[in-house]
Amino acid sequence: MKKLLGISLTLGAVAMAMALSSFSKTFVDTYKVGAGSTLGKAACSVCHASPRGGKLNAYGKDVDAALKASGGKKVTAAVLKAVEGKDSDGDGKKNIDEIKADTMPGG
């Protein structure tokens, strides 16, 4: 039983890592984010409240809503572009302007 639980947890972690790396690659490719930049170093924190994932921040919630509206299952450049004009964190700057300035669009 413990072995089965261990295998299940491992497979779940691998699946989550693959999903996150897929999103990260899409975000990095869409916006040409450098590894040493603020957004590059932030990784999961671009969309999540924690660097380890979990709860979504305001930008992540907007991306998730755009993904659901698209009917897709994977974040694509089109999904990301759908939220560029929003001000997810309410600071008076559009998400795209924050991304171009290498600052966090989710707060």
CNS distance restraints for C-alpha pairs under 8 A (distance, minus, plus):
assign (resid   1 and name CA) (resid   5 and name CA) 6.26 0.50 0.50
assign (resid   2 and name CA) (resid   6 and name CA) 6.08 0.50 0.50
assign (resid   3 and name CA) (resid   7 and name CA) 6.17 0.50 0.50
assign (resid   4 and name CA) (resid   8 and name CA) 6.12 0.50 0.50
assign (resid   5 and name CA) (resid   9 and name CA) 6.15 0.50 0.50
assign (resid   6 and name CA) (resid  10 and name CA) 6.12 0.50 0.50
assign (resid   7 and name CA) (resid  11 and name CA) 6.11 0.50 0.50
assign (resid   8 and name CA) (resid  12 and name CA) 6.10 0.50 0.50
assign (resid   9 and name CA) (resid  13 and name CA) 6.15 0.50 0.50
assign (resid  10 and name CA) (resid  14 and name CA) 6.21 0.50 0.50
assign (resid  11 and name CA) (resid  15 and name CA) 6.12 0.50 0.50
assign (resid  12 and name CA) (resid  16 and name CA) 6.17 0.50 0.50
assign (resid  13 and name CA) (resid  17 and name CA) 6.10 0.50 0.50
assign (resid  14 and name CA) (resid  18 and name CA) 6.14 0.50 0.50
assign (resid  15 and name CA) (resid  19 and name CA) 6.25 0.50 0.50
assign (resid  16 and name CA) (resid  20 and name CA) 6.12 0.50 0.50
assign (resid  17 and name CA) (resid  21 and name CA) 5.95 0.50 0.50
assign (resid  18 and name CA) (resid  22 and name CA) 6.03 0.50 0.50
assign (resid  19 and name CA) (resid  23 and name CA) 6.33 0.50 0.50
assign (resid  20 and name CA) (resid  24 and name CA) 6.01 0.50 0.50
assign (resid  20 and name CA) (resid  44 and name CA) 7.37 0.50 0.50
assign (resid  21 and name CA) (resid  25 and name CA) 5.95 0.50 0.50
assign (resid  22 and name CA) (resid  26 and name CA) 6.25 0.50 0.50
assign (resid  23 and name CA) (resid  27 and name CA) 6.13 0.50 0.50
assign (resid  23 and name CA) (resid  74 and name CA) 7.72 0.50 0.50
assign (resid  23 and name CA) (resid  75 and name CA) 6.07 0.50 0.50
assign (resid  23 and name CA) (resid  76 and name CA) 7.89 0.50 0.50
assign (resid  24 and name CA) (resid  28 and name CA) 5.96 0.50 0.50
assign (resid  24 and name CA) (resid  43 and name CA) 6.78 0.50 0.50
assign (resid  24 and name CA) (resid  44 and name CA) 7.51 0.50 0.50
assign (resid  25 and name CA) (resid  29 and name CA) 5.86 0.50 0.50
assign (resid  26 and name CA) (resid  30 and name CA) 5.90 0.50 0.50
assign (resid  26 and name CA) (resid  75 and name CA) 7.26 0.50 0.50
assign (resid  26 and name CA) (resid  76 and name CA) 6.34 0.50 0.50
assign (resid  26 and name CA) (resid  77 and name CA) 6.49 0.50 0.50
assign (resid  27 and name CA) (resid  31 and name CA) 6.10 0.50 0.50
assign (resid  27 and name CA) (resid  32 and name CA) 7.95 0.50 0.50
assign (resid  27 and name CA) (resid  33 and name CA) 7.64 0.50 0.50
assign (resid  27 and name CA) (resid  77 and name CA) 7.32 0.50 0.50
assign (resid  27 and name CA) (resid  80 and name CA) 7.53 0.50 0.50
assign (resid  28 and name CA) (resid  32 and name CA) 5.24 0.50 0.50
assign (resid  28 and name CA) (resid  33 and name CA) 4.71 0.50 0.50
assign (resid  28 and name CA) (resid  34 and name CA) 7.44 0.50 0.50
assign (resid  28 and name CA) (resid  40 and name CA) 7.55 0.50 0.50
assign (resid  29 and name CA) (resid  33 and name CA) 7.04 0.50 0.50
assign (resid  30 and name CA) (resid  77 and name CA) 5.89 0.50 0.50
assign (resid  31 and name CA) (resid  99 and name CA) 7.58 0.50 0.50
assign (resid  31 and name CA) (resid 100 and name CA) 7.85 0.50 0.50
assign (resid  33 and name CA) (resid  37 and name CA) 6.87 0.50 0.50
assign (resid  33 and name CA) (resid  39 and name CA) 6.74 0.50 0.50
assign (resid  33 and name CA) (resid  40 and name CA) 5.89 0.50 0.50
assign (resid  34 and name CA) (resid  39 and name CA) 7.80 0.50 0.50
assign (resid  34 and name CA) (resid  40 and name CA) 5.66 0.50 0.50
assign (resid  35 and name CA) (resid  39 and name CA) 7.96 0.50 0.50
assign (resid  35 and name CA) (resid  40 and name CA) 4.52 0.50 0.50
assign (resid  35 and name CA) (resid  41 and name CA) 6.29 0.50 0.50
assign (resid  36 and name CA) (resid  40 and name CA) 5.87 0.50 0.50
assign (resid  36 and name CA) (resid  41 and name CA) 6.08 0.50 0.50
assign (resid  37 and name CA) (resid  41 and name CA) 6.05 0.50 0.50
assign (resid  37 and name CA) (resid 102 and name CA) 6.84 0.50 0.50
assign (resid  38 and name CA) (resid  42 and name CA) 6.07 0.50 0.50
assign (resid  38 and name CA) (resid 102 and name CA) 5.85 0.50 0.50
assign (resid  38 and name CA) (resid 103 and name CA) 6.58 0.50 0.50
assign (resid  38 and name CA) (resid 104 and name CA) 7.93 0.50 0.50
assign (resid  39 and name CA) (resid  43 and name CA) 6.52 0.50 0.50
assign (resid  39 and name CA) (resid  46 and name CA) 6.67 0.50 0.50
assign (resid  39 and name CA) (resid  99 and name CA) 7.73 0.50 0.50
assign (resid  39 and name CA) (resid 102 and name CA) 5.93 0.50 0.50
assign (resid  39 and name CA) (resid 103 and name CA) 6.65 0.50 0.50
assign (resid  39 and name CA) (resid 104 and name CA) 6.74 0.50 0.50
assign (resid  42 and name CA) (resid  46 and name CA) 5.96 0.50 0.50
assign (resid  42 and name CA) (resid  51 and name CA) 6.96 0.50 0.50
assign (resid  43 and name CA) (resid  51 and name CA) 6.97 0.50 0.50
assign (resid  44 and name CA) (resid  48 and name CA) 5.77 0.50 0.50
assign (resid  44 and name CA) (resid  50 and name CA) 7.25 0.50 0.50
assign (resid  44 and name CA) (resid  51 and name CA) 5.21 0.50 0.50
assign (resid  44 and name CA) (resid  52 and name CA) 6.46 0.50 0.50
assign (resid  44 and name CA) (resid  53 and name CA) 5.69 0.50 0.50
assign (resid  45 and name CA) (resid  49 and name CA) 5.91 0.50 0.50
assign (resid  45 and name CA) (resid  50 and name CA) 5.62 0.50 0.50
assign (resid  45 and name CA) (resid  51 and name CA) 4.76 0.50 0.50
assign (resid  45 and name CA) (resid  52 and name CA) 7.63 0.50 0.50
assign (resid  45 and name CA) (resid  53 and name CA) 6.98 0.50 0.50
assign (resid  46 and name CA) (resid  59 and name CA) 7.50 0.50 0.50
assign (resid  46 and name CA) (resid  60 and name CA) 7.38 0.50 0.50
assign (resid  46 and name CA) (resid 104 and name CA) 6.22 0.50 0.50
assign (resid  46 and name CA) (resid 105 and name CA) 7.19 0.50 0.50
assign (resid  46 and name CA) (resid 106 and name CA) 6.61 0.50 0.50
assign (resid  47 and name CA) (resid  56 and name CA) 5.75 0.50 0.50
assign (resid  47 and name CA) (resid  57 and name CA) 5.57 0.50 0.50
assign (resid  47 and name CA) (resid  58 and name CA) 7.49 0.50 0.50
assign (resid  47 and name CA) (resid  59 and name CA) 5.65 0.50 0.50
assign (resid  47 and name CA) (resid  60 and name CA) 3.96 0.50 0.50
assign (resid  47 and name CA) (resid  61 and name CA) 7.61 0.50 0.50
assign (resid  47 and name CA) (resid 106 and name CA) 6.57 0.50 0.50
assign (resid  48 and name CA) (resid  52 and name CA) 7.90 0.50 0.50
assign (resid  48 and name CA) (resid  53 and name CA) 5.26 0.50 0.50
assign (resid  48 and name CA) (resid  54 and name CA) 6.29 0.50 0.50
assign (resid  48 and name CA) (resid  55 and name CA) 5.71 0.50 0.50
assign (resid  48 and name CA) (resid  56 and name CA) 4.19 0.50 0.50
assign (resid  48 and name CA) (resid  57 and name CA) 4.94 0.50 0.50
assign (resid  48 and name CA) (resid  60 and name CA) 6.16 0.50 0.50
assign (resid  49 and name CA) (resid  53 and name CA) 6.97 0.50 0.50
assign (resid  49 and name CA) (resid  54 and name CA) 7.14 0.50 0.50
assign (resid  49 and name CA) (resid  55 and name CA) 5.72 0.50 0.50
assign (resid  49 and name CA) (resid  56 and name CA) 5.63 0.50 0.50
assign (resid  49 and name CA) (resid  57 and name CA) 5.03 0.50 0.50
assign (resid  50 and name CA) (resid  54 and name CA) 6.67 0.50 0.50
assign (resid  50 and name CA) (resid  55 and name CA) 7.29 0.50 0.50
assign (resid  56 and name CA) (resid  60 and name CA) 5.02 0.50 0.50
assign (resid  56 and name CA) (resid  61 and name CA) 5.77 0.50 0.50
assign (resid  57 and name CA) (resid  61 and name CA) 6.18 0.50 0.50
assign (resid  57 and name CA) (resid 106 and name CA) 5.68 0.50 0.50
assign (resid  57 and name CA) (resid 107 and name CA) 7.48 0.50 0.50
assign (resid  58 and name CA) (resid  62 and name CA) 6.37 0.50 0.50
assign (resid  58 and name CA) (resid  88 and name CA) 5.32 0.50 0.50
assign (resid  58 and name CA) (resid  89 and name CA) 5.73 0.50 0.50
assign (resid  58 and name CA) (resid 106 and name CA) 4.95 0.50 0.50
assign (resid  58 and name CA) (resid 107 and name CA) 7.22 0.50 0.50
assign (resid  59 and name CA) (resid  63 and name CA) 6.19 0.50 0.50
assign (resid  59 and name CA) (resid  88 and name CA) 5.04 0.50 0.50
assign (resid  59 and name CA) (resid  89 and name CA) 6.81 0.50 0.50
assign (resid  59 and name CA) (resid  95 and name CA) 7.94 0.50 0.50
assign (resid  59 and name CA) (resid 105 and name CA) 5.95 0.50 0.50
assign (resid  59 and name CA) (resid 106 and name CA) 4.20 0.50 0.50
assign (resid  59 and name CA) (resid 107 and name CA) 7.83 0.50 0.50
assign (resid  60 and name CA) (resid  64 and name CA) 6.00 0.50 0.50
assign (resid  60 and name CA) (resid 106 and name CA) 6.97 0.50 0.50
assign (resid  61 and name CA) (resid  65 and name CA) 6.13 0.50 0.50
assign (resid  62 and name CA) (resid  66 and name CA) 6.18 0.50 0.50
assign (resid  62 and name CA) (resid  83 and name CA) 6.56 0.50 0.50
assign (resid  62 and name CA) (resid  88 and name CA) 6.79 0.50 0.50
assign (resid  63 and name CA) (resid  67 and name CA) 6.08 0.50 0.50
assign (resid  63 and name CA) (resid  75 and name CA) 7.95 0.50 0.50
assign (resid  63 and name CA) (resid  79 and name CA) 6.78 0.50 0.50
assign (resid  63 and name CA) (resid  80 and name CA) 6.43 0.50 0.50
assign (resid  63 and name CA) (resid  83 and name CA) 6.49 0.50 0.50
assign (resid  64 and name CA) (resid  68 and name CA) 6.22 0.50 0.50
assign (resid  65 and name CA) (resid  69 and name CA) 6.10 0.50 0.50
assign (resid  66 and name CA) (resid  70 and name CA) 6.12 0.50 0.50
assign (resid  66 and name CA) (resid  79 and name CA) 5.77 0.50 0.50
assign (resid  66 and name CA) (resid  80 and name CA) 7.84 0.50 0.50
assign (resid  66 and name CA) (resid  82 and name CA) 6.55 0.50 0.50
assign (resid  66 and name CA) (resid  83 and name CA) 7.07 0.50 0.50
assign (resid  67 and name CA) (resid  71 and name CA) 6.53 0.50 0.50
assign (resid  67 and name CA) (resid  72 and name CA) 6.02 0.50 0.50
assign (resid  67 and name CA) (resid  73 and name CA) 7.04 0.50 0.50
assign (resid  67 and name CA) (resid  74 and name CA) 7.29 0.50 0.50
assign (resid  67 and name CA) (resid  75 and name CA) 6.28 0.50 0.50
assign (resid  67 and name CA) (resid  79 and name CA) 5.80 0.50 0.50
assign (resid  68 and name CA) (resid  72 and name CA) 6.56 0.50 0.50
assign (resid  68 and name CA) (resid  73 and name CA) 7.75 0.50 0.50
assign (resid  70 and name CA) (resid  79 and name CA) 7.23 0.50 0.50
assign (resid  75 and name CA) (resid  79 and name CA) 5.94 0.50 0.50
assign (resid  75 and name CA) (resid  80 and name CA) 7.17 0.50 0.50
assign (resid  76 and name CA) (resid  80 and name CA) 6.43 0.50 0.50
assign (resid  77 and name CA) (resid  81 and name CA) 6.05 0.50 0.50
assign (resid  78 and name CA) (resid  82 and name CA) 6.16 0.50 0.50
assign (resid  79 and name CA) (resid  83 and name CA) 7.11 0.50 0.50
assign (resid  80 and name CA) (resid  84 and name CA) 6.68 0.50 0.50
assign (resid  83 and name CA) (resid  95 and name CA) 7.08 0.50 0.50
assign (resid  84 and name CA) (resid  94 and name CA) 6.56 0.50 0.50
assign (resid  84 and name CA) (resid  95 and name CA) 4.97 0.50 0.50
assign (resid  84 and name CA) (resid  96 and name CA) 4.66 0.50 0.50
assign (resid  85 and name CA) (resid  94 and name CA) 5.38 0.50 0.50
assign (resid  85 and name CA) (resid  95 and name CA) 6.18 0.50 0.50
assign (resid  85 and name CA) (resid  96 and name CA) 6.54 0.50 0.50
assign (resid  86 and name CA) (resid  94 and name CA) 5.31 0.50 0.50
assign (resid  86 and name CA) (resid  95 and name CA) 5.78 0.50 0.50
assign (resid  87 and name CA) (resid  91 and name CA) 6.91 0.50 0.50
assign (resid  87 and name CA) (resid  92 and name CA) 6.47 0.50 0.50
assign (resid  87 and name CA) (resid  93 and name CA) 5.74 0.50 0.50
assign (resid  87 and name CA) (resid  94 and name CA) 4.47 0.50 0.50
assign (resid  87 and name CA) (resid  95 and name CA) 5.46 0.50 0.50
assign (resid  87 and name CA) (resid 105 and name CA) 7.51 0.50 0.50
assign (resid  88 and name CA) (resid  94 and name CA) 7.57 0.50 0.50
assign (resid  88 and name CA) (resid  95 and name CA) 6.63 0.50 0.50
assign (resid  88 and name CA) (resid 105 and name CA) 6.45 0.50 0.50
assign (resid  88 and name CA) (resid 106 and name CA) 5.82 0.50 0.50
assign (resid  88 and name CA) (resid 107 and name CA) 7.90 0.50 0.50
assign (resid  89 and name CA) (resid 105 and name CA) 6.38 0.50 0.50
assign (resid  89 and name CA) (resid 106 and name CA) 5.02 0.50 0.50
assign (resid  89 and name CA) (resid 107 and name CA) 5.10 0.50 0.50
assign (resid  93 and name CA) (resid  97 and name CA) 6.35 0.50 0.50
assign (resid  93 and name CA) (resid  98 and name CA) 6.57 0.50 0.50
assign (resid  94 and name CA) (resid  98 and name CA) 6.44 0.50 0.50
assign (resid  94 and name CA) (resid 105 and name CA) 7.80 0.50 0.50
assign (resid  95 and name CA) (resid  99 and name CA) 6.14 0.50 0.50
assign (resid  95 and name CA) (resid 105 and name CA) 5.03 0.50 0.50
assign (resid  96 and name CA) (resid 100 and name CA) 6.09 0.50 0.50
assign (resid  96 and name CA) (resid 105 and name CA) 7.83 0.50 0.50
assign (resid  97 and name CA) (resid 101 and name CA) 6.14 0.50 0.50
assign (resid  98 and name CA) (resid 102 and name CA) 6.13 0.50 0.50
assign (resid  98 and name CA) (resid 103 and name CA) 5.04 0.50 0.50
assign (resid  98 and name CA) (resid 104 and name CA) 6.30 0.50 0.50
assign (resid  98 and name CA) (resid 105 and name CA) 5.55 0.50 0.50
assign (resid  99 and name CA) (resid 103 and name CA) 5.75 0.50 0.50
assign (resid  99 and name CA) (resid 104 and name CA) 6.75 0.50 0.50
assign (resid  99 and name CA) (resid 105 and name CA) 6.49 0.50 0.50
